[in-house]
Amino acid sequence: MAEEENKWKARGDGDGDGDEEDEDEELDETAFKSAKDALLFAIEVSHSMLTAPPPTEIKKAEADSPTSAALKCAYSLMQQRIISSPSDMMGILLYGTEQTKFQGEEQARGGLAYPHCYLLTDLDIPAASDVKALKSLVDDDEEFQKLLVPSRGPVSMANVLFCANQIFTTRAPNFASRRLFIVTDNDDPHEKDKALRAAAAVRAKDLYDLGVIIELFPISKLDHEFERDRFYDDIIYNSSPADIEAPASTLWPIKASSTVDGVSLLNSLLSSINSRAAPRRALFANLPLEIGPGFKISVKGYIIFKRQEPRRSCYVWLNGEVAQIAKGVTTQMSDDTARTVEKGEIKKAYKFGGEQIAFTPEEVISLRYFGDPGIRIIGFKPLAMLPIWANLRPSTFIYPSEEGFVGSTRVFAALQQKLLNDEKMGLAWFVPRKNATPVIAAVVPGAEKLGEHGEQVIPPGMWIIPLPFADDIRQNPETSLIRAPESLVDLMRNVIEHLRLPKAQYNPERYPNPSLQWHYRILQAMALDEDIPEQPDDKTVPKYKQIHKRAGAYVVDWGIELEEQYQAWVKENRGAVIGAKRAAPGDDGSVLKKPKTSNAGTVDDNEMRALFDKNNISKLTVAAMRGWMDRKNLNSSGKKAELVERIEGFFERK
C-alpha cells in the first residue's frame, strides 16, 4: 500500500519530513534533473577514418579527418557537460587501434581481453584534467598520429560491444540512461564472416537487455554511400528499453555525414550528436489515461521544451583552511520571544475577513485532495476551437507506457491518429501528481517532425495543454486602431519578404541563450585555466550588413512613403486634437452634433441582454439603467456600481 501511495511522488525525492500536504503545487522537476546519463563514444580508427578530405575552395575549410572530427565533437560535448550536467558520465573508446588499453592493464585479464580497443577516457564524470587531455590530443598532431595508428588485423565488433558492455556494467551499473554512440564509415565490418556477424548481434542484444541504447553516426566516403542495412540494422534496435527514464522513443536513423570537406563533416557530426546528446527523461510514469468509464491506459509525461537557467549546484564555505560544501538547515523562530518553534506547534492558517482561520493537517489534506492523479477524457471538440491565447502554462508531452496496462501503445496510437486525421482535440480533467491542483486541459495530437538531416525533432504523440479558468482571463483594454494606408502596407510587405527566416521558420537550435552560454563560458575558462573571453558570442544580434544588403533599399522607400503619408495626414487634420475622435462635418462644413443613443433613453430587454453578454452594462447612463430597473421592479437606488451589480445578478439568476 505504501508503494502504491509513493509511486506518484517525484522520483529522486527523499521522504523528507513526511508532510504530504507540504508538497509544492508548482511542478517539482527534481526528478527531471536528477536522472543520470552515461554516454560512451566508440570511434573507429582506420585508414579511411584517418584520411583527411581533399582540398577545396572553401575559405574556412579545415582538414579534419573523420576520426579527428569525431574527437572534436566529443571534446565539445564534454565541455558542455562538465558544467551543464555535472552528474552525467562520459567516456571515449577508440577501436581499430594498434595499441590496446582497458581500465588499467591489471583489470584487462592480461591486457588482451579486448584487442585493438583503446579506452582513451574511462566512463566517469568528466574532470577538468580529462577535458585538457582530450584538447591536447586534438590540437597536437604529433601525439594524435602516435596514438591513432590503425591495426594491421581485423577488429571484431562483437569484441567492441562486449568491451562497451563491461564498461557500462562496472562504471555505471545503476544509471537510468546509458547510451553508446558509434562513429564509423565502415558499413559492413564482417562482410565474409557470418560467425562474427552473429556474435556481434548477440553482444548488441546483451547491451539492449542491459538497458543501453546504441546510436549510429555513419560517415559516407567520397566513392561510397553508407548503407545501414548491410550490418548495423541487425545490431541497432528500433524500440527503447522499458525503463521510465530512458528515451521515450528511438529517433529516426541519422543521415550519413559526407567527407567532402572538414567543415561540413564537423558541422554535420556536431548537429547530429547534439540532437541526441540530451536524453528525454520521464517527468511522471504510469499515469492512467481514462478514455471512457473503466477504459484506461497508462502514459508517461515528458518536458520537451524547458527554459534553461544557470543554477547554483551548492554553497561553499571558504573561511576555513579548506573549502567545504555547506548544507542549509531551516529553523522556525517565534517573532516575540525568538524561541525555536517545533514542528508540532505549527498550524496552517489563511486570512479571511481580517481573521486567521486555522486548519488541522487532516483538513488541509482534504481541502487539497481532488482525486488520484490521472487524465480523464471528458469530451472532444474541433481543434480550431483552441485559441492561441489558451496556452496558459507549459505543455506536457505524453507517450504510451506498457507498464501499467498492456496494450496501451496500440490504443494510444489509434486515438492519436484519429484525433490527427479528424483535426479534433480532447478535453480532459488533469491531475498530474498527488496534491496537485486539477486543471481542465486540451489533449492535442502531435505529428512527428523531422529535421533537415532526417533526425527526429518532435516525436509523434499527444500534448497536454492546461486551459485557463474564467478567473484567469482578464478583460482586454480598449484600444483605438489606426489603419495604415495600402501604399505603406505594400511597401512593408516587400521588406518582410526579403527578411524572412530560412524556410519561414524559427529554429531555436540556431540561437543559443547568450546569457546562459556566457555564464558557462566563464566557468569553463576558470575550470580549464583558459583566457577569459572579453565578450560573449551573441547570435541573437542582428546582422546589419546582411539586412542592409537584402532589404535596405526597400526600407528607405518605405520611410519616404511614411513621411509623405504623415505630412498628408497632418495637413488634413490640422487643428484637430491628436487621439480625439472627430465628428463628421455637415453639408455647410459645420460639425454635426452626435445624436443621443439609447443610453440616454429607454433600453429594451434585448439591448440589455446584449450588453450583459458583452460585459458592457457599465457603459449605460444611470438614468437608462434606473428606467429599465423600474420596469423590472428592481431596486434602482444607489450608486452606478451597485446598479450594474443588481442588473448582472438579475441575468445570472435567470
N, C-alpha and C positions, 0 to 999 in steps of 0.2 A: 504493500500500500504506500509505503514511503517512497518507493521507487517511482510509483505512478504519479505521486504528487510532485516529485522533484524533476521529472522529465521536461517540464515546461520552463524550468529556470534556465537562465543563460548558462551555456556550457563554459566552464572555466571559472565561474564564480565560486567563491568559498561560501560556506554556510553562514559566515559572519556571526551575527548575534541571534539569528533565527527569527527575526521580525519580518514576516512576510508582508505586513502592512507598510513597511518602510521601503519597499521596492519602488524604484522610480517609475513614474508613469511615462516619462520620456524613454525613448528607445535606448536600451542598455546594449552597447556594442562591444563589451569586453570580450565576448565570445568571438566576435568577428575579428578582433585584434589578436587574441591570444593563441589561436591555432597556428602551430609552427609548420614551416615548409622546409623540406630538404631537397636541394637541387644539385644534380651531378651532371656535368658536361662530359660527354665521351666524344673526343675529337680524333678523327683518323689522321695518321701521319703516313703518307705515301708519296711517291714521286710526283704523281699528278696533283696531290693536295699541296705540295710544296712548290709547284711551278707557278711563277708569277705571271699575270696576264700580259699579253703583248702590248707594246707601246701604242698609245692613242693620242689624238689631237686635243683631248680634253685638258683644259688649263690646270685644274686641280687634281689631276689623275694621280693615284697612289699605286705603287707596285706591290700591293698586298696579295700574297698567295692565299688560297682558301684557308689553310691552317692558321696563318697569321691573322686573317680577318676574324676567324672564329675565336682566337685567343683575345683579340681586341674587344670582341663582343662580350666575352666572359669577364674581362677586366672592367669594361664599362658597367656591366650588371653588378659586379662585386662592389664597385664604387657606390652605386646606388643603395645596395642592400646593407652595407656596413653602417649606414645612418638611418635610412628609412625603415628597414626591417631588421633591427639588431638581434632578434631572436632566431632568425632563419639561418639554416646551414647551406653551405655551397662548397662544391669540390670540382676538381678538373682531372679527368682521366684521359691520358693520351694512349691510343692503341695503334699498333703497327710500328712501334719504335724498336730500334736495335737494342736499346737498354731496357732493363726490367726493374721495376721498383713497386713495392706494395706495402704500405703501412709499416715500414721498418722490415729489414730482412729477416729478423727473428720471427716475425709473425707469418711469413710467407712460405713456411714449410720448405726451407732450403732456397727460397728466392726464385724458384722455377714453377711455382704453382700456377701463375698466370703469365706465361712467357709473352714478351712483346707488349706488355701492358705497363705503362709508366704513370704512377699516381703522382701527378705534378703538385696538386694541392689536395690534401685529405679533406673528406667531408666534415666540416666543422663551421662554427660561427666565424666569419671572416674577421681577421685582426688586421691592424694597420701594417704589420710586417708581411702578411700574405699579399696585400694589395701592392706593396712596394716591390716584393719579389716578382710578382707577375708583371708589373710595369717594367722592371729592369729586363726581364726576359723578352718582352715585346719590343723594347727600344734597342736592346743590344743585339746586333746582328751576329756577332761572333758567338755569343752564348746561345743564341737561337739556333744557329747552324750546328753547333757542337752537340746540343741535346737532341734536336729533332732530326735524327738520322733514320731513314726508313729501314725496316728489317729486310733481310735477304729472303727469308722464308715466308710462307703464307701465315695469316693470322686467323685464328678460329673465332668466329662471332659468338659461338657458344661459350668460349672461354672469357670473352669480353663481358658478356651478360652475366656469367657466373661471378666474375670479379665485381661487377656492379652490385649484384645481389649480396655478396659478402660485405661490401662497404655499407650498404643500407642497413643490413642486419646488425652490424657491430656499432655503427656510429649513430644511426637514427632509428632505433627499434620501435619506438612508440610515437613517431611523428604521424600526424593525421594526413599530411600531404607529402608524398615522395615522388619525385619525377626524374626521369633520365632523358637528357637532351643528346641525341646522336647527330653529329655533323659529319657528313661523308659525301663523296662524289662517286662511290662505287655502288652501283645499284644491284650487283649480283656477286657478292664476295665468294660464294661457293657454287660456281656455275656448273662444275662437273662432279661434285661430291654430294650425293643425296644424303649420306650419313651425317655430314656436318650440317646440312640444312635442317635435317630432322632434329639434331641435337640443339641447334640454335632455337628452333621453335619450342622445344621443351624448356629451355632456360628462360625464354620470354614468358612462357606460361607460368613458370615459377615466380617471376617478377610480378606478373599480374595478380597471382594469388596472394603475394605479399602486400599488395596494395600500391604498387609502383606503376605510374603512368609513363609509357615510353613515347617520346615525341621525336619525330624525324625532321631534320633540317637538310634537305637534299641540295646538292650543288651540281648543276649541269656543266658538262665540258663543252668546249667550242665545237667539237665534232660529234657530240653525242648528248641527247636529251635524257635526263634521269628518268628511269621507268620504275615506279614503286612496285608494280605487280610482279616483277621478276624475283624479288626476295622479301622485301620489307612488309608487304601486305600479309605475310604469314606470321610475322612476329609482333605486329602492332595491332592491338585490339581496338575495335570501334566503340566499345562500351566501357564505362568507368567503374571502378570498384564501388562497393556498396557503402563505403564509409561516408558519413554525412558531411565531413569536412573536405572531401575530395571534390574536384571539379564536377559540376552538375552534369555536364555532357562533354564528350570528347569533341574537340574542334575539328573542322574540316582539314584535310591534308594540306600542308603548306606547299605553295608553288615553288618549284625548284629555282634556286638562285643561279645566275649565269656568271661565268668568269670572264665576261667581255672586258671589264676593266675593274680595277681595285675599288674605286669609289662606289660603283653600283653594287658590287658584291658586298662590300661592308655595310652600305645602307640597307640593302635588302635583308641581310642577316640580322642587323640591328632591329629592323622593323618587325621581322618575324619573331625573333626571340623576345623582344619587349612585349609583343602581343600575347605571349604565353607565359611571361615572367611572373605575373601576379596570379596566384590560384584563386578560383572562385569558391569562397568558403560559405558554408551554410550559416544563416543567421538563426533560423529555427528549423527543426526537423520533425517529421511525422505529425504535422498539424492536420487535423481532419478537415476535409473539404466536403461539406454536405450539399449534394446536388438536389436531393429530394428526401422526404421522410424515410429514414432507415437506409439511405443510399449514400455511402461515404467512401471517399478515397483519401489517401494521405499525400501531402505535398511538403516540399522544402521551400524555405524562403531565403532569398539572396538579396544583398545590396549590390546592384550592378554599378550604380553611379553614387559616389560619395565624395564630398569635399574633403581634401587632404589639408591638414594644418600641422605646423611644427608642434611637436608635443615633447614636454619635458619627461624624460624617462625616469628620473629620480632626483632627489635632493642630495647634495653633497656637503658635508661639514668639513671646513678647511682650517679650523682653529687648532686642531691637534697636530701631533707630529706627522701623522699620516692621514691623508684624506679618507673619510669614511662616509658610507651611504647612510643618510638619516632617515629614520622611519617616523612618520607622523602619528600622533595619538591625540584624539579629541576627548575633551573633558567638559561636561556641563557644569556651569557655575551659577550660583544664586546671585542676583543683582544686589540685593540689600546686604547680605552677610558674607558674600564671596565664598560660601560653603560649597563643597563639591556635592552635586546633586546625583543621587543614584538613579539608575535606570527605572527602577520600580516606582519612583516618586513622580515620574513624568507622565502626563496625560495629554492626549490630543485635544485641542480646543479650536473653535472657529468663532470669529466675531460676527454677531448678528444683533442688530438693533442696539449697538453700543454695549452689549454684554458678551461675556465669554461663555460659550456653550461647550461644555466638556463632554467627551465621548470615551467610553471604555475601549480597550483594544478589540474586543469582540464586535462592538458596534462599528468601529472603523472598518474592520474586515467585511462586515455585512454590507456596509454602505458602498464599498468599492467592488463588491462581487456582482458581476453581471453574467455569470455562467462560465463554463470551462472554455479555455482557448479554442478557437476554431474559426472556420469560414463557412457561413451558411448562405447559400444562394436563395434569395427571396423573390427573384423575378428577372426578366430580361427586357431590354429596351434597345432601340436603334442606336448605333454608335454615334450617329450625327447629333444626338441629344446631349452628348457630353461636351460642354463648352470648355474652351482652353483655360478659363479662369478657375475651373473647378479643381485644378491641381493644387490643393492646399498644402500638402506635405509631400516629402519624397516618396516615390512609389517603391513597392517591393516586388521583385521578380519571383514567381513561384514556378516550381518544376516538380513533376511527379516523383514519388518515392514508393518503392515496393515493400518497405519495411513494415508499415502499418497495415496496409491492405493489399493483398496480392491482386494484380490486375489493374492497379491504379494508373499505370503508364498508358494502357490501351484506352481506358475511359477518358483520361485527361487529354490524350491526343485527339480523340473523337470530339470532345467538347471544344477544344481549341480550334480545330479545323472547321467545325460547324459555325462557331461564332465568327471566324475569319471570313468564311465564304458568304455568310448572310449579313456581314457588316453589323453585327449586334454585339452588345456587351451585357454582362450580368451585373445585377445589383446584389450586394452581399452584406450581411452582418459580420463584422470582422473584429475578433478579439485576438490580437497577436500573441499575448502571453498572460500569465497569471497576474491578476490585479490591474490589468491594463484597462484604460477607458475604451469602451466599444465605439466603433465608428461605422457609418454607412459607407461602403466602398464600391467602386466600379471595378469589375473584373474584365479587363480589356485584353483581347487576344493579340499576340505579337508574332509577326512572321520573322523568319530567320533573315539576317542581313549579313552580307559578305563584304569584305574589303576589296581593295584594288588587286591584291595578290591572291584572292581566293580564301583568305583567312576569315574565320567567323568573328564578326564584330558583335552582333547581338544574337544569342541563341533563340530558337523557337520556344515559345512558352506563353505564359499569361502574366499580366501585371495587375497588382492590387493598388488602386489609386484611391486614397482616402478622400471622401467628398465633404464639403463644408455643410454644417448645420445652418439653420436660419439665423442663429445668433452670431455666426461667423461672417455674415455678409453685411457689408456697410453700404450705405446709400452713396451713389456717385455724386460728386459735386456738380453744380450747374456751371456749364462752360458754354461760351459763345464761339461758334465755329465760323472762321473766316476762310472761305474757299478761294484758292489761288486761281488766277486766270489760266485758261487752257494752254496759252503760249508758254507760261512758266512750267507747267506740268510736262509738256512735250520736251522742253529742253532738259529738265531734270531727269526724264526717262533716259535720255542719251547718256547722262553722267552715270546713272545707276547701272546701265547695261555694260559700260566699259569698266566698272569697278566691282563686278561680281566675283565671288569666290570661285575656285575651281569646282566645276560641276554644280555650281549654285548651292553648295552645301558647306556648313561649318563643320570642320573636322577638328575636334578638341586635341587630337594627338599632335597637331602641328603647333600648339600653343601651350607650352608648359607654364605653370604658375610662376611668374618671375619672382615673387616674394618667397615662395617655398624653395625654389631652386637656388636662390641667393643664400638662403639660410643653410641649405645643405652644402653649398659650395664652400662657405666659410668654415663649417665644421670639418669638411673633408680636408681643406687646406691645413687646418690646425692639427688634425689627427695624423696626416701624412707628411707633416713638415714641409708643405709646399708654400710657394709665394701666395699671399692673399691677393686675390684679384682686385682691381681698382673699381670696376663697375660690373653690375650683373648683365647677363645675356638675356635681354628682354625681347622676345619675339612678338610681343603684342604692340611694339612701337610701329606706327605706320611707316611704310616705305615711300617716303615723299617723292623721291625721284621717279619711281615707277608710276605713282599716282599722277604726277605731272605729265609724264610721257604718254600715259594711256588716256587720261581724261582732262588734262589741263586746259586745252582749247575749249572743250565743252563747258567747263566750269566758268571760264571767262565769259563765254556767250550767255550763260545763264545769269551771271552777275550783271551784265549790261542790260539784259531784258528786265531783271528785277528792279534796277534803278529807274528804267523808263516807266515801268508799271507803277512804281511807288510815286514818282513825280506826277503821273496822271491821276493817281488816287488823291494826292494832296491837293491838286488843283480842283478836283471835283468836290472834295469835302472840306474846302477852305472855310474856316469859321466853325465847323462842327466840333463838338466835344468828343475826343477820342474815347472809344469804349461805350458811348451812349448810343442808343438806338434812335435813328432818325425816322420821323413820321413822313409819310408820303405827301408830296405837295399837291395842292389843288390845281384847278384849271388856271386860276389867276396868279399862280406862284406862291400863294399863301399856304402855310402849314395847316393841314386839316387836323381838327381835334379827334382823338381816338374815341370812338363810340364806347359807351359803357357796355360791359358784358353782363352775363347773367350773375356774375359775382356780386353786383350791386343790387340785384333784384331777387326774384324768386328762383329757387333751384328745385327742379323736379327730382323724383326718386331715381330715375335712370342716370341723371347727371351726377347726383351724389354718390351713387353706387360706383360709377366710373372713376370718380375722384378718390373714393376709398380704395379701389383696386390698385390705383397708381400711387397711393400714399400721398395724395396732393390736397387733402381736405384743408390743410392749414393755409392754402392759397386763397380760400374764400374770405370774404369780409365777415366781420362779426354779425352785421345785420342780416346777411344772407343765411348764415348758419342758424341764427335765432329764429328767422322766419320758417325755415324748414323744420326746426325742432318743435316749434309751437304747433305746427300741423301734425306732428307725430306725438304730441302730448308728452314731450321730454322737457326736463328742467333746463331752461335756457339762461339761467343766471350764472354769473361768474365770469372769469377771465377767458380769453380766447383759447388758451391751452386746455382749460377744463372743458370747454365746449367741444374741442376736437376729440378729447378723450371719450366724452359721452357718445359722440356720433360713431366713433370707431367701435366702442363697446356694443352699440346697437347692432351694427352689421356683424360683429363677431358672434353675437348670440343667435343670430338668425340661422 
